[in-house]
Structure formats: C-alpha cells, structure tokens
Amino acid sequence: MIAPISLHNKDCRWRTALLVYYDLEYSGNICSEFGKDCSIWEMAFICKREQLFCMVNPYLSKDSVQPPVDDKYMMPTREEYEKNVEAVPFEEAYNRLVAFVSRLLNKYKKKWVCLISHNGNRSDKIVFENELVYHQLPTLPFFFFDSLLYIREVFPGLESYSLENLYMKLFDKKHEGHNAKTDTRALVKIFRKLCKPLHGVLYPMHTIPWRNIRGIGYHTEQSLLNLGVNDIVHLFALSKGDADTTKALLNTYISERVLQNIFYWYKLAECIYDRPCISIAIPQFPTAKAFC
C-alpha cells in the first residue's frame, strides 16, 4: 500500500505532478455508513485547458439506487435516463478517466497524478473508492489533495470555506453550485485567483486522512506521520482495532475526545482494511531524488 506524502511548497516533486481538479455528484447520504450506498451520477475533471465530463447512469450496474439527499441535486430519474439522458456505466466512466489521465501524463511529461477537490477527503474520495470496490475495478496510484484544508491555510479569516462563499469573496459574484462541471470550473478559477504555491499532505486511495478526524490539525497530522503512522487505516491495522492499543500508540498526541472520533472512523477503516484491493501490488511513490 502506498503511503501518504507531505510536500512543502518548494518541493521539486510538485513540478512533475499532473494536477487534475475534479468534482463528483452522487446520490445517497454520505453520512449513512460512510456513503456505502451512494452512487456517482456525474463526474468532471479539468487539467490545464483539457477537461473530461461524464454523465453516469448508476441504474445500469445497480439494482438499488438511493435518491439524492436534497432536491438541489438534479439527478435524472430512472425514466429520464431511459428516455433522453446520455450516460454511461460507472466502469466506462472510470476507464475514460484512466485514458484521460494517461494521455495527459504523456503529453505534459508528468510522473504522477494529484487529484484536487473541495472537501473531497470527507466525501468524493470516499464515494469514489466505494464505487471502485463495488464494481471490482483496479486501484491506481492517484494521490488526493483536499483544497478546503489548503485554502484555509493560504486564505485565512473566513467564516465559511464553502465553494460558494469562496467564489463570492474572490469574485463578488454568486456561484450556482451542485453541478460537477461548474463546481470544478469554479475551483480552478479560485486556485488561479489565489495563485499560491501548493503544500500539504496527499493521500492515496483506500486511506482515511488524519484530518478527517475532528480535532486533528496540520501540526498533529505532521507529528503522526513522523511517528510512522500513515493514516487511520494504518492505525487500525497496527492496533487491530483495539482501544487500549490505540491509546498506547497515540496517547502522547491525542486527547480523549479525538480518540473517540478515531474510534468512530474505525468502522470505515475496518472495511477498507478488509478490502482485497489493499493487497494489490502498485508502485511506490518515487523519492524526491527521482523527481528532481
């Protein structure tokens, strides 16, 4: 399993990264069993001036599809899919993404893929991984970067860091969100406006980032990574899910309240740890020397 990496803003590895901004729209409730029953129905990816947009029809591969949690998410109905919505199965959409990324890696002479989304570590990343497991698709060595955490650090002082509020603050214009294509374009526009060098921790697939835990910030995350514990799934594996072992491993760094949050995320960690894809051999992240 690939370990997460922490890159400062002058790390030469950023120069060889293919930065792909993305957004997913999905039905179901992410707060129910960590999005186990969520279904992706729209995907958008932007890299430089190129983009990939896919409408996905979850009814083509699933017997049961949960409705969106709110009417503002305009997912087509089964009848609309059958009559006039051009959409593909999730497997086809994923294959298009792999082809899109592979072509751009070659075109721009890049060496690795960084997928950037807003608050994605708590939502899009989880749902995306669930879909890969459900459809029995291979795990690829993509790294995930959460723009919400990053923008909080480079643009401090806001009460809300929602995409809509950021757009209003930076452009004095309302952003109509909840559409994968427009949300991804808005995120790209925000990054260009901020024009700040990237820094932060990037996590591979089938991991639970430390900062998904309420009460863990940047400095605690760095301490835990330096301790050699990669993420919550790694912690679960080391402790076998045992509360006393977890406390013994982390007591120096973690309060009791945060420990309870970790135990909550252990429910997802156990599912990820048991996934057969975890044992698939995939390339290790190259060293700094290999990139520079």
C-alpha positions as CSV (number, residue, x, y, z in Angstrom):
1,M,0.0,0.0,0.0
2,I,1.3,3.5,-0.9
3,A,2.0,5.8,2.0
4,P,0.8,9.4,2.1
5,I,3.3,12.1,1.3
6,S,3.8,15.6,2.8
7,L,5.1,18.2,0.4
8,H,6.2,21.7,1.3
9,N,5.6,24.5,-1.2
10,K,9.2,24.3,-2.6
11,D,9.3,20.6,-3.0
12,C,10.5,19.8,-6.5
13,R,8.0,16.9,-6.8
14,W,5.2,19.4,-7.5
15,R,6.9,20.2,-10.8
16,T,6.3,16.6,-12.0
17,A,2.7,16.4,-10.8
18,L,-0.2,16.2,-13.2
19,L,-2.7,18.4,-11.3
20,V,-6.3,17.4,-12.0
21,Y,-9.2,19.3,-10.5
22,Y,-12.4,17.3,-10.1
23,D,-15.8,17.1,-8.6
24,L,-18.4,14.3,-8.3
25,E,-22.1,14.4,-7.9
26,Y,-23.7,11.4,-6.2
27,S,-27.0,10.2,-4.8
28,G,-27.4,8.8,-1.3
29,N,-26.3,10.0,2.1
30,I,-22.5,10.2,2.7
31,C,-23.3,10.3,6.5
32,S,-25.0,6.9,6.4
33,E,-22.5,4.1,6.7
34,F,-19.8,6.3,5.2
35,G,-21.6,6.5,1.9
36,K,-21.8,2.8,1.2
37,D,-25.0,3.2,-0.7
38,C,-24.0,6.4,-2.6
39,S,-23.9,6.3,-6.4
40,I,-22.0,8.6,-8.6
41,W,-24.0,10.1,-11.4
42,E,-21.8,12.9,-12.6
43,M,-18.0,13.3,-12.9
44,A,-15.9,16.3,-14.1
45,F,-12.1,16.6,-14.4
46,I,-10.1,19.6,-15.6
47,C,-6.3,19.7,-16.2
48,K,-4.9,22.8,-17.8
49,R,-7.1,23.5,-20.8
50,E,-8.4,20.0,-21.1
51,Q,-11.5,18.5,-19.5
52,L,-13.4,15.3,-19.1
53,F,-17.1,15.3,-18.3
54,C,-19.2,12.1,-17.8
55,M,-22.8,11.5,-17.0
56,V,-23.0,8.2,-15.2
57,N,-26.1,6.0,-15.1
58,P,-25.9,4.0,-11.8
59,Y,-29.1,2.0,-12.8
60,L,-27.0,0.2,-15.4
61,S,-24.9,-1.6,-12.7
62,K,-27.0,-1.4,-9.5
63,D,-30.4,-2.9,-8.6
64,S,-31.0,-0.3,-6.0
65,V,-30.0,3.4,-6.3
66,Q,-30.6,5.8,-3.4
67,P,-32.2,9.2,-4.2
68,P,-30.2,12.5,-3.6
69,V,-30.4,13.9,-0.1
70,D,-31.7,17.2,-1.4
71,D,-33.7,18.4,-4.3
72,K,-30.9,20.9,-5.2
73,Y,-29.0,17.9,-6.6
74,M,-30.6,17.5,-10.0
75,M,-30.0,13.8,-10.6
76,P,-32.0,12.3,-13.5
77,T,-34.7,9.8,-12.7
78,R,-34.6,6.2,-14.0
79,E,-37.2,7.2,-16.6
80,E,-35.2,10.2,-17.7
81,Y,-32.1,8.1,-18.1
82,E,-34.1,5.6,-20.3
83,K,-35.6,8.3,-22.4
84,N,-33.2,11.2,-23.1
85,V,-30.1,11.3,-20.9
86,E,-26.9,10.1,-22.5
87,A,-25.0,8.4,-19.7
88,V,-22.5,5.5,-19.3
89,P,-22.0,2.9,-16.7
90,F,-19.5,3.8,-13.9
91,E,-17.0,1.3,-15.2
92,E,-16.9,3.1,-18.6
93,A,-16.6,6.5,-16.9
94,Y,-13.6,5.2,-14.9
95,N,-12.0,3.8,-18.0
96,R,-12.4,7.2,-19.6
97,L,-10.7,8.8,-16.6
98,V,-7.8,6.4,-16.8
99,A,-7.4,7.1,-20.5
100,F,-7.7,10.9,-20.0
101,V,-5.0,10.9,-17.2
102,S,-2.7,8.5,-19.1
103,R,-2.8,10.7,-22.2
104,L,-2.0,13.9,-20.2
105,L,0.8,12.3,-18.3
106,N,2.5,11.5,-21.6
107,K,1.6,14.8,-23.2
108,Y,2.9,17.0,-20.4
109,K,5.7,14.7,-19.4
110,K,4.5,14.3,-15.8
111,K,5.2,11.5,-13.5
112,W,2.3,11.3,-11.0
113,V,-1.3,12.3,-10.6
114,C,-2.7,14.7,-8.0
115,L,-6.5,14.8,-7.8
116,I,-7.7,18.0,-6.3
117,S,-11.3,18.5,-4.9
118,H,-13.0,20.7,-2.4
119,N,-13.7,18.9,0.9
120,G,-13.0,15.8,-1.1
121,N,-11.3,13.8,1.6
122,R,-14.6,13.6,3.6
123,S,-16.9,13.0,0.6
124,D,-15.8,12.5,-3.0
125,K,-12.7,10.4,-2.2
126,I,-14.8,8.0,0.0
127,V,-17.6,7.6,-2.6
128,F,-15.2,7.2,-5.4
129,E,-13.4,4.4,-3.6
130,N,-16.7,2.7,-2.7
131,E,-17.6,2.6,-6.3
132,L,-14.3,1.0,-7.3
133,V,-14.8,-1.7,-4.7
134,Y,-18.5,-2.3,-5.7
135,H,-17.5,-2.5,-9.4
136,Q,-14.4,-4.5,-8.7
137,L,-12.1,-2.1,-10.5
138,P,-8.4,-1.8,-10.1
139,T,-6.8,0.7,-7.7
140,L,-4.5,3.2,-9.4
141,P,-1.7,5.2,-7.7
142,F,-3.6,8.5,-7.7
143,F,-3.0,11.0,-4.8
144,F,-5.8,13.1,-3.4
145,F,-5.4,16.7,-2.3
146,D,-8.1,18.5,-0.3
147,S,-8.4,22.1,-1.4
148,L,-10.6,23.0,1.6
149,L,-7.7,22.3,4.0
150,Y,-5.2,24.1,1.8
151,I,-7.3,27.2,1.2
152,R,-8.0,27.6,4.9
153,E,-4.2,28.0,5.4
154,V,-3.4,30.3,2.4
155,F,-6.6,32.4,2.7
156,P,-7.4,32.6,6.4
157,G,-10.1,34.6,8.2
158,L,-13.3,33.5,6.5
159,E,-16.3,32.2,8.5
160,S,-17.1,29.7,5.7
161,Y,-14.9,28.0,3.2
162,S,-17.7,26.5,1.1
163,L,-17.1,26.8,-2.6
164,E,-20.0,29.2,-2.9
165,N,-18.6,31.5,-0.2
166,L,-15.1,31.5,-1.6
167,Y,-16.4,32.4,-5.0
168,M,-18.4,35.3,-3.7
169,K,-15.4,36.6,-1.6
170,L,-13.0,36.4,-4.5
171,F,-15.2,37.4,-7.4
172,D,-18.1,39.3,-5.8
173,K,-20.4,37.1,-7.8
174,K,-22.7,34.2,-6.9
175,H,-21.7,30.7,-7.9
176,E,-24.6,28.3,-8.7
177,G,-23.1,25.1,-7.5
178,H,-24.1,21.4,-7.2
179,N,-23.1,20.6,-10.8
180,A,-19.9,18.7,-11.3
181,K,-18.7,20.7,-14.3
182,T,-19.5,24.2,-12.9
183,D,-18.1,23.3,-9.5
184,T,-14.8,22.1,-11.0
185,R,-14.5,25.1,-13.2
186,A,-15.2,27.3,-10.1
187,L,-12.4,25.5,-8.1
188,V,-9.9,26.0,-11.0
189,K,-10.8,29.7,-11.1
190,I,-10.4,30.1,-7.4
191,F,-6.9,28.5,-7.5
192,R,-5.8,30.7,-10.3
193,K,-7.1,33.8,-8.4
194,L,-5.3,32.8,-5.2
195,C,-2.1,32.0,-7.2
196,K,-0.4,30.4,-4.1
197,P,2.2,27.6,-4.2
198,L,0.8,24.2,-3.2
199,H,1.7,22.5,0.0
200,G,0.1,19.8,2.2
201,V,-0.3,16.1,2.7
202,L,-1.5,13.9,-0.2
203,Y,-3.2,10.6,0.5
204,P,-3.5,7.6,-1.9
205,M,-6.7,5.6,-2.5
206,H,-8.2,3.4,0.3
207,T,-6.8,5.6,3.1
208,I,-8.5,7.7,5.7
209,P,-6.6,11.1,6.1
210,W,-5.7,12.2,9.6
211,R,-7.6,15.5,9.2
212,N,-10.9,13.7,8.6
213,I,-10.8,13.4,12.4
214,R,-12.2,16.5,14.1
215,G,-9.6,17.9,16.4
216,I,-6.6,16.9,14.3
217,G,-4.9,19.8,12.5
218,Y,-1.9,20.3,10.4
219,H,0.7,20.1,13.2
220,T,-0.8,17.0,14.8
221,E,-1.0,15.4,11.4
222,Q,2.7,16.0,10.8
223,S,3.6,14.6,14.2
224,L,1.6,11.4,13.5
225,L,3.2,11.0,10.1
226,N,6.6,11.5,11.6
227,L,5.7,8.8,14.2
228,G,5.3,6.5,11.2
229,V,1.5,6.0,11.3
230,N,0.3,6.8,7.8
231,D,-3.5,7.3,8.3
232,I,-6.5,5.8,10.2
233,V,-6.4,2.6,8.3
234,H,-2.8,2.1,9.1
235,L,-3.5,2.8,12.8
236,F,-6.4,0.3,12.7
237,A,-4.0,-2.3,11.3
238,L,-1.3,-1.6,13.9
239,S,-3.8,-1.7,16.8
240,K,-6.1,-4.4,15.4
241,G,-8.9,-2.0,16.3
242,D,-8.2,-2.4,20.0
243,A,-8.9,0.7,22.0
244,D,-6.2,0.2,24.6
245,T,-3.5,-0.4,21.9
246,T,-4.7,2.7,20.0
247,K,-4.4,4.8,23.2
248,A,-0.9,3.4,23.9
249,L,0.2,4.2,20.4
250,L,-1.2,7.8,20.3
251,N,-1.7,8.9,23.9
252,T,1.1,11.5,23.7
253,Y,-0.5,13.2,20.7
254,I,-4.3,12.7,21.0
255,S,-6.9,13.9,23.5
256,E,-9.7,11.6,24.7
257,R,-12.3,13.5,22.6
258,V,-10.2,13.0,19.5
259,L,-9.7,9.3,20.4
260,Q,-13.5,8.8,20.4
261,N,-13.6,10.4,16.9
262,I,-10.9,7.9,15.7
263,F,-12.9,5.0,17.1
264,Y,-15.9,6.3,15.0
265,W,-13.8,6.2,11.8
266,Y,-12.5,2.8,12.7
267,K,-15.8,1.5,11.3
268,L,-14.8,2.6,7.9
269,A,-11.1,1.7,8.5
270,E,-12.1,-1.9,9.1
271,C,-14.0,-2.1,5.9
272,I,-11.0,-0.6,3.9
273,Y,-8.6,-2.9,5.7
274,D,-10.6,-6.0,4.7
275,R,-10.8,-4.9,1.0
276,P,-9.0,-7.3,-1.3
277,C,-7.6,-4.3,-3.3
278,I,-5.4,-3.4,-0.4
279,S,-3.1,-6.3,-1.2
280,I,-2.7,-5.3,-4.8
281,A,0.9,-4.5,-5.6
282,I,1.2,-1.0,-7.0
283,P,4.2,1.2,-7.5
284,Q,5.7,3.0,-4.5
285,F,5.8,6.8,-4.7
286,P,9.2,7.8,-6.1
287,T,11.7,9.6,-3.9
288,A,12.5,13.3,-4.2
289,K,15.7,12.5,-5.9
290,A,13.9,10.5,-8.6
291,F,11.7,13.5,-9.3
292,C,14.2,16.3,-9.4
